[in-house]
């Protein structure tokens, strides 16, 4: 289901939308936010009087609570009445009349997964997630059930929350889970966003963050420990002041940490320790974390050669690297910027000059030995994705998809049967492509254009596929 949102009313205090600055993690933000299929950015929160957000019905200040109660309204639905925010008495400033919210219609297994996902999203913080109503005390109630129309919202709205520039204690947020009862990741995203609105978080222009409107990025979002623009489909000033927001720090400042963070797990899968490598050798790493990996850096002899925010994590050594022993180091960071690193030593020797200078099933590409067609997942082997290639780079010309290696057009550096097809700012060794070098040779004729889809940051490029005859 497409994520749709509605203007809830009372948008007093909203600031004007500014021009979007170039920014990572916004790959599906349209140049014109009014263009189809998007509509004008519309908030999923309602401003409330901040003087009424921490006071109970008896006028006594409520104790600050770190408990989020996920209420699926089973078995017979939830009755919500209009009034000042009070989860314990089912009073909400969102509804304008007594409203019956239908019970969550998804399976028990889906509900368990939703609860687990919300717990994982809030795991870095001192926040307690429960799905049974607390017997006493103050808590936030996240209704995860029903449909938008049952709360007086327009059809298709996925969630709404009261909002002020700070903590709304004991409030109620709504995630209308029956709009997409089986979509666990989307429900989790909505719950995380709507509950965080009650802590004073605005929308963030970052597709990795649960406060985003953007559809791209990971399906499981995590609060990002980076300063970034607020906004829906374009960057803007934040509703409570300032040009940027750090959602991770906002939640951390409200509830504190959930103990020391656990460092990520990182490994270098290519090259092997003490391997004899060739020019511009490839480096491939894996990184995982119990919450989320923020980014992964690669170094050679202490000099950074790259920084990647999403996998696959792959780099090539610089062409200027001198011969000798070198230390390859990879550092992975979680969203709390907790580092973990792995280092190996490799030896860079004389570059190969043809395939016979490489051992076993390897072939020579631009002076470096790489896995050839006879090796597992080597050059020219059929593939369906980057991870199925030893080079971590699968390319397609629209007719065939094969594992490729980066090359320099015009260097005649590809092995027999391959040519260096232009791609992005460089090229890749592709079977049957005649670049006029030793790998191709002979006469050639054009056989049409194909879209060559690449990994390793090479982007997409159009090539004229040619074959020898």
C-alpha positions as CSV (number, residue, x, y, z in Angstrom):
1,X,0.0,0.0,0.0
2,X,1.3,3.4,-0.9
3,X,2.0,5.5,2.2
4,X,-0.5,8.3,2.4
5,X,-0.9,11.0,4.9
6,X,-3.5,13.7,5.8
7,X,-3.5,17.2,7.1
8,X,-4.9,16.8,10.5
9,X,-5.7,20.4,11.3
10,X,-4.1,23.1,13.4
11,X,-0.8,23.5,11.6
12,X,-0.1,26.8,13.3
13,X,3.6,27.1,13.8
14,X,4.7,25.1,10.8
15,X,7.5,26.9,8.9
16,X,7.8,27.3,5.1
17,X,9.5,24.6,3.0
18,X,13.0,25.6,1.9
19,X,14.9,24.4,-1.2
20,X,16.2,20.9,-0.8
21,X,20.0,20.8,-0.4
22,X,22.0,17.9,-1.9
23,X,21.8,15.2,0.8
24,X,22.3,11.4,1.2
25,X,19.5,9.0,1.9
26,X,16.9,10.9,-0.1
27,X,17.0,8.9,-3.4
28,X,13.2,9.0,-4.0
29,X,12.6,12.7,-3.2
30,X,11.1,14.2,-6.3
31,X,12.6,17.5,-7.7
32,X,9.1,19.0,-7.5
33,X,7.2,18.0,-4.3
34,X,3.9,18.9,-5.9
35,X,4.5,16.6,-8.9
36,X,2.6,13.3,-9.4
37,X,2.5,10.9,-7.5
38,X,3.3,13.1,-4.5
39,X,1.1,15.8,-3.0
40,X,1.9,18.7,-0.8
41,X,3.8,17.6,2.3
42,X,1.2,16.9,5.0
43,X,2.0,16.4,8.7
44,X,0.8,13.4,10.6
45,X,0.6,15.2,13.9
46,X,-1.7,17.7,15.6
47,X,-0.2,20.5,17.6
48,X,-1.6,20.6,21.2
49,X,-1.4,23.1,24.0
50,X,2.0,22.3,25.7
51,X,0.5,23.4,29.0
52,X,-1.9,20.4,28.9
53,X,0.6,17.6,28.1
54,X,2.0,16.7,31.5
55,X,-1.0,17.3,33.8
56,X,-3.5,14.7,34.8
57,X,-7.3,15.2,35.1
58,X,-6.9,16.1,38.8
59,X,-4.4,18.9,37.9
60,X,-1.4,17.1,39.4
61,X,1.7,16.9,37.2
62,X,2.3,13.4,35.8
63,X,5.5,11.5,36.5
64,X,7.7,11.1,33.4
65,X,7.3,7.6,32.0
66,X,9.5,5.6,29.6
67,X,6.8,2.9,29.0
68,X,5.2,2.4,25.6
69,X,2.1,0.2,25.6
70,X,1.4,-1.3,22.2
71,X,-2.4,-1.8,22.2
72,X,-3.8,-4.0,19.4
73,X,-7.4,-3.4,20.8
74,X,-8.1,-7.1,20.9
75,X,-10.5,-8.8,21.3
76,X,-13.3,-6.3,20.8
77,X,-11.8,-2.9,19.9
78,X,-10.9,0.2,21.8
79,X,-13.2,3.0,22.9
80,X,-11.4,6.4,22.7
81,X,-13.0,9.7,24.0
82,X,-12.0,13.2,23.2
83,X,-10.2,15.2,25.9
84,X,-6.7,16.1,27.2
85,X,-4.1,13.4,26.5
86,X,-4.4,10.5,29.1
87,X,-3.6,7.0,28.0
88,X,-4.8,5.5,31.3
89,X,-8.4,6.8,30.8
90,X,-8.4,6.5,26.9
91,X,-8.7,10.3,26.4
92,X,-7.2,11.7,23.2
93,X,-6.9,15.2,21.7
94,X,-6.9,13.5,18.2
95,X,-10.5,12.4,18.1
96,X,-13.4,14.9,18.0
97,X,-16.0,12.4,19.3
98,X,-16.2,9.1,21.0
99,X,-14.6,6.6,18.6
100,X,-14.5,2.9,18.3
101,X,-11.2,1.6,17.0
102,X,-11.5,-2.0,15.6
103,X,-9.2,-4.7,16.8
104,X,-6.0,-5.5,14.9
105,X,-6.9,-7.8,12.1
106,X,-3.5,-9.4,11.4
107,X,-2.3,-12.7,12.6
108,X,-0.9,-13.5,16.0
109,X,2.5,-14.2,14.3
110,X,2.4,-10.8,12.6
111,X,1.6,-9.1,15.9
112,X,4.6,-10.8,17.6
113,X,6.8,-9.6,14.8
114,X,5.5,-6.0,15.1
115,X,6.2,-6.0,18.9
116,X,9.7,-7.4,18.3
117,X,10.4,-4.8,15.6
118,X,9.4,-1.8,17.7
119,X,11.5,-3.2,20.6
120,X,14.5,-3.4,18.3
121,X,13.9,0.2,17.1
122,X,13.9,1.5,20.6
123,X,16.6,-0.9,21.9
124,X,19.4,1.7,22.2
125,X,17.3,3.7,24.7
126,X,15.9,3.3,28.2
127,X,12.4,2.6,26.8
128,X,10.2,-0.3,27.9
129,X,7.9,-1.7,25.2
130,X,4.9,-3.8,26.5
131,X,1.8,-5.1,24.8
132,X,-0.3,-5.5,28.0
133,X,-1.8,-2.5,29.6
134,X,0.2,-1.5,32.8
135,X,-1.9,-2.0,36.0
136,X,-1.0,1.5,37.2
137,X,1.2,4.5,36.6
138,X,1.8,6.7,33.5
139,X,2.6,5.3,30.1
140,X,2.3,6.2,26.4
141,X,-0.4,4.2,24.6
142,X,0.3,3.4,21.0
143,X,-2.9,2.1,19.4
144,X,-1.8,-0.3,16.7
145,X,-5.2,-1.3,15.2
146,X,-8.2,0.0,13.3
147,X,-8.5,2.2,10.3
148,X,-8.1,5.9,9.8
149,X,-11.8,6.5,9.2
150,X,-12.6,5.2,12.7
151,X,-10.8,8.1,14.2
152,X,-12.2,10.7,11.8
153,X,-9.2,10.6,9.5
154,X,-9.3,10.4,5.7
155,X,-9.0,6.9,4.1
156,X,-5.5,5.6,3.7
157,X,-3.8,7.6,6.5
158,X,-1.5,5.3,8.4
159,X,-0.9,7.2,11.6
160,X,-1.3,10.3,13.6
161,X,0.0,11.6,16.9
162,X,-0.4,14.7,19.2
163,X,2.6,16.9,18.9
164,X,4.3,19.7,20.8
165,X,8.0,20.8,21.0
166,X,8.7,18.4,23.8
167,X,7.5,15.3,25.6
168,X,3.8,14.6,25.8
169,X,3.5,12.5,28.9
170,X,0.8,9.8,29.0
171,X,-0.4,10.5,25.5
172,X,-2.0,8.4,22.8
173,X,-0.7,7.9,19.3
174,X,-2.5,6.0,16.5
175,X,-1.0,3.6,14.0
176,X,-3.9,2.4,11.8
177,X,-2.6,-1.1,11.4
178,X,-5.7,-2.5,9.7
179,X,-4.9,-0.4,6.6
180,X,-2.1,-2.9,5.9
181,X,-2.5,-5.6,8.6
182,X,0.1,-8.0,7.2
183,X,2.9,-5.4,6.4
184,X,5.0,-5.8,9.6
185,X,7.8,-3.5,8.5
186,X,5.5,-0.7,7.5
187,X,3.4,-1.0,10.7
188,X,6.7,-0.9,12.8
189,X,7.8,2.2,10.9
190,X,4.5,3.9,11.5
191,X,4.5,3.1,15.2
192,X,8.0,4.3,15.6
193,X,7.2,7.6,13.9
194,X,4.0,8.3,15.7
195,X,5.3,7.5,19.2
196,X,8.4,9.7,18.5
197,X,6.1,12.6,17.5
198,X,5.0,12.5,21.1
199,X,8.6,13.1,22.3
200,X,8.7,16.2,20.1
201,X,10.4,14.7,17.0
202,X,9.6,16.2,13.6
203,X,9.7,14.5,10.2
204,X,13.2,13.9,8.9
205,X,14.4,14.1,5.4
206,X,16.4,10.9,5.6
207,X,15.1,7.6,4.1
208,X,16.9,5.5,6.8
209,X,15.1,7.1,9.7
210,X,11.7,6.1,11.0
211,X,10.8,9.8,11.0
212,X,10.9,9.9,7.2
213,X,8.2,10.0,4.5
214,X,10.5,8.6,1.9
215,X,9.8,5.1,0.6
216,X,13.4,4.2,-0.3
217,X,16.1,3.0,2.1
218,X,15.9,0.0,4.4
219,X,12.5,-1.4,5.2
220,X,13.5,-1.6,8.9
221,X,14.3,2.0,9.9
222,X,16.5,3.1,12.8
223,X,16.8,6.5,14.5
224,X,19.9,8.0,12.8
225,X,22.6,9.6,14.9
226,X,23.3,12.4,12.3
227,X,22.2,16.0,12.0
228,X,19.9,16.2,9.0
229,X,17.2,18.4,7.5
230,X,13.6,18.1,8.6
231,X,11.0,17.6,5.9
232,X,8.7,15.3,4.0
233,X,9.5,15.2,0.3
234,X,11.9,18.2,0.4
235,X,14.2,19.7,3.1
236,X,12.8,22.4,5.3
237,X,13.4,24.1,8.7
238,X,12.3,22.1,11.7
239,X,8.9,22.8,13.2
240,X,10.4,23.6,16.6
241,X,13.3,25.7,15.3
242,X,16.6,25.0,13.8
243,X,17.7,23.8,10.4
244,X,18.5,20.2,11.4
245,X,17.4,17.4,13.7
246,X,19.3,14.4,15.2
247,X,16.5,11.9,15.9
248,X,18.8,9.5,17.8
249,X,20.0,12.2,20.2
250,X,16.5,13.6,20.6
251,X,15.2,10.2,21.9
252,X,18.5,9.7,23.9
253,X,18.1,13.1,25.6
254,X,14.5,12.2,26.6
255,X,15.0,8.7,28.0
256,X,18.7,8.1,28.3
257,X,20.7,5.0,27.0
258,X,19.8,1.4,27.5
259,X,23.2,0.5,28.9
260,X,26.5,0.4,26.9
261,X,26.0,-0.1,23.2
262,X,27.1,-3.4,21.6
263,X,29.8,-2.9,18.9
264,X,29.1,-4.2,15.4
265,X,30.6,-7.4,14.0
266,X,32.9,-6.7,11.0
267,X,35.0,-9.0,8.8
268,X,37.1,-8.6,5.6
269,X,36.1,-11.3,3.2
270,X,38.4,-10.2,0.4
271,X,41.4,-10.3,0.2
272,X,42.6,-13.0,2.6
273,X,45.1,-12.2,5.2
274,X,48.7,-12.4,3.9
275,X,47.4,-12.7,0.3
276,X,49.7,-11.7,-2.6
277,X,47.5,-9.1,-4.3
278,X,47.7,-7.2,-7.6
279,X,47.2,-3.6,-8.6
280,X,43.9,-2.0,-7.6
281,X,42.9,-5.1,-5.7
282,X,39.3,-5.4,-4.5
283,X,38.4,-5.1,-0.8
284,X,35.1,-6.6,0.4
285,X,33.8,-6.5,4.0
286,X,30.7,-7.6,5.9
287,X,29.2,-5.7,8.9
288,X,26.2,-6.5,11.1
289,X,24.8,-5.0,14.3
290,X,22.1,-5.8,16.8
291,X,20.4,-2.5,15.9
292,X,21.8,-0.9,12.8
293,X,25.1,-0.3,11.0
294,X,25.6,3.4,10.4
295,X,28.6,3.3,8.0
296,X,31.8,1.4,7.2
297,X,35.2,2.9,6.4
298,X,38.1,1.3,4.6
299,X,41.8,2.3,5.1
300,X,45.1,1.2,3.6
301,X,48.1,2.0,5.8
302,X,46.0,4.4,7.8
303,X,44.7,6.4,4.8
304,X,41.0,6.3,4.3
305,X,40.0,5.1,0.8
306,X,36.2,5.1,1.2
307,X,33.2,5.4,3.5
308,X,29.9,3.5,2.6
309,X,26.6,3.9,4.5
310,X,24.8,0.8,3.0
311,X,26.0,-2.6,1.8
312,X,27.6,-4.1,-0.1
313,X,30.8,-2.8,1.4
314,X,33.3,-2.9,-1.4
315,X,36.3,-0.8,-2.5
316,X,39.3,-0.9,-4.9
317,X,42.8,-0.1,-3.8
318,X,44.2,3.1,-5.4
319,X,46.3,2.8,-8.5
320,X,49.1,4.8,-6.9
321,X,49.7,2.1,-4.2
322,X,53.4,1.2,-4.1
323,X,54.7,-2.4,-4.0
324,X,55.3,-4.0,-0.7
325,X,53.4,-5.0,2.5
326,X,50.2,-3.0,3.3
327,X,47.7,-3.0,6.2
328,X,44.1,-3.1,5.1
329,X,41.7,-2.0,7.8
330,X,37.9,-1.8,7.9
331,X,36.0,0.0,10.6
332,X,32.2,-0.4,11.1
333,X,30.1,1.9,13.2
334,X,26.7,1.4,14.8
335,X,24.2,4.2,15.1
336,X,25.7,5.2,18.5
337,X,29.0,5.6,16.6
338,X,30.4,2.6,18.5
339,X,33.3,1.3,16.3
340,X,34.6,-2.2,15.6
341,X,37.5,-2.9,13.3
342,X,39.3,-5.6,11.4
343,X,42.8,-5.5,9.9
344,X,44.8,-7.7,7.7
345,X,48.2,-7.5,6.0
346,X,48.6,-8.1,2.2
347,X,51.6,-8.0,-0.1
348,X,51.4,-6.1,-3.4
349,X,54.0,-7.4,-5.9
350,X,54.8,-7.0,-9.6
351,X,51.6,-6.4,-11.7
352,X,50.6,-9.2,-14.1
353,X,51.0,-8.6,-17.8
354,X,48.8,-11.4,-19.1
355,X,46.7,-14.3,-17.8
356,X,49.6,-16.6,-17.7
357,X,51.2,-14.5,-14.9
358,X,48.3,-15.4,-12.6
359,X,47.9,-18.6,-10.6
360,X,45.3,-21.3,-11.1
361,X,42.0,-20.1,-12.3
362,X,42.7,-16.4,-12.1
363,X,43.0,-14.1,-15.1
364,X,44.8,-10.7,-15.5
365,X,42.7,-7.5,-15.7
366,X,44.6,-4.2,-15.9
367,X,47.6,-5.7,-14.1
368,X,45.8,-7.4,-11.3
369,X,44.9,-11.1,-10.9
370,X,41.2,-11.7,-10.5
371,X,38.9,-14.8,-10.4
372,X,38.4,-16.1,-13.9
373,X,35.6,-17.9,-15.7
374,X,36.8,-21.2,-14.3
375,X,36.8,-20.0,-10.7
376,X,33.8,-19.9,-8.4
377,X,31.7,-16.8,-9.2
378,X,34.5,-15.5,-11.4
379,X,34.7,-13.1,-14.4
380,X,31.9,-13.9,-16.9
381,X,30.0,-16.3,-14.7
382,X,26.2,-15.8,-14.8
383,X,24.8,-13.9,-11.8
384,X,21.6,-12.5,-10.4
385,X,23.1,-9.9,-8.1
386,X,26.4,-8.4,-6.8
387,X,26.8,-10.8,-3.9
388,X,26.9,-13.8,-6.4
389,X,30.2,-12.5,-7.8
390,X,33.8,-12.8,-6.4
391,X,34.2,-9.1,-7.5
392,X,30.9,-8.2,-5.8
393,X,29.8,-6.7,-9.2
394,X,27.1,-8.2,-11.4
395,X,26.3,-6.4,-14.7
396,X,23.6,-6.9,-17.3
397,X,23.3,-5.6,-20.9
398,X,19.7,-6.6,-21.1
399,X,20.5,-10.0,-22.7
400,X,22.8,-11.6,-20.1
401,X,23.9,-10.9,-16.5
402,X,27.5,-11.8,-15.7
403,X,30.1,-11.2,-13.0
404,X,32.4,-8.3,-14.2
405,X,35.6,-6.6,-13.1
406,X,36.4,-2.9,-13.3
407,X,38.8,-1.9,-16.1
408,X,40.2,1.2,-17.7
409,X,38.8,1.8,-21.3
410,X,41.6,2.0,-23.8
411,X,44.1,0.0,-21.7
412,X,43.4,-3.3,-23.5
413,X,43.5,-4.8,-20.0
414,X,40.7,-7.4,-20.3
415,X,41.5,-11.1,-21.0
416,X,40.7,-13.0,-24.2
417,X,37.0,-13.0,-25.0
418,X,36.3,-9.8,-23.0
419,X,36.4,-6.1,-23.8
420,X,36.4,-3.0,-21.5
421,X,32.8,-1.7,-21.9
422,X,32.4,2.0,-20.9
423,X,30.4,2.2,-17.7
424,X,29.9,5.3,-15.5
425,X,33.3,7.1,-15.2
426,X,35.2,3.9,-16.0
427,X,34.5,0.5,-17.5
428,X,34.0,-3.2,-16.9
429,X,35.3,-6.3,-18.6
430,X,32.3,-7.7,-20.4
431,X,32.2,-10.9,-22.6
432,X,32.0,-10.3,-26.3
433,X,32.6,-6.6,-26.2
434,X,35.1,-5.5,-28.8
435,X,37.1,-2.5,-27.6
436,X,39.7,-3.0,-30.3
437,X,42.3,-4.4,-27.9
438,X,43.9,-7.8,-27.5
439,X,40.9,-9.1,-25.6
440,X,38.7,-8.6,-28.6
441,X,40.4,-7.9,-32.0
442,X,39.1,-8.5,-35.5
443,X,36.1,-6.9,-37.1
444,X,33.0,-6.0,-35.2
445,X,29.4,-4.9,-35.8
446,X,26.9,-3.2,-33.6
447,X,24.2,-5.4,-32.2
448,X,22.1,-2.7,-30.5
449,X,22.2,-0.9,-27.2
450,X,21.8,-2.4,-23.7
451,X,21.5,-0.9,-20.3
452,X,24.4,-2.1,-18.2
453,X,23.4,-2.2,-14.6
454,X,26.4,-2.2,-12.2
455,X,27.3,-2.3,-8.5
456,X,30.4,-1.0,-6.7
457,X,29.2,2.5,-7.1
458,X,29.8,2.5,-10.9
459,X,26.2,3.5,-11.6
460,X,24.3,2.7,-14.7
461,X,25.5,3.4,-18.3
462,X,24.4,2.7,-21.8
463,X,26.9,0.8,-24.0
464,X,26.9,-0.3,-27.6
465,X,27.2,-4.0,-27.4
466,X,29.4,-5.3,-30.2
467,X,30.4,-8.8,-31.1
468,X,33.3,-10.2,-33.2
469,X,32.9,-12.1,-36.4
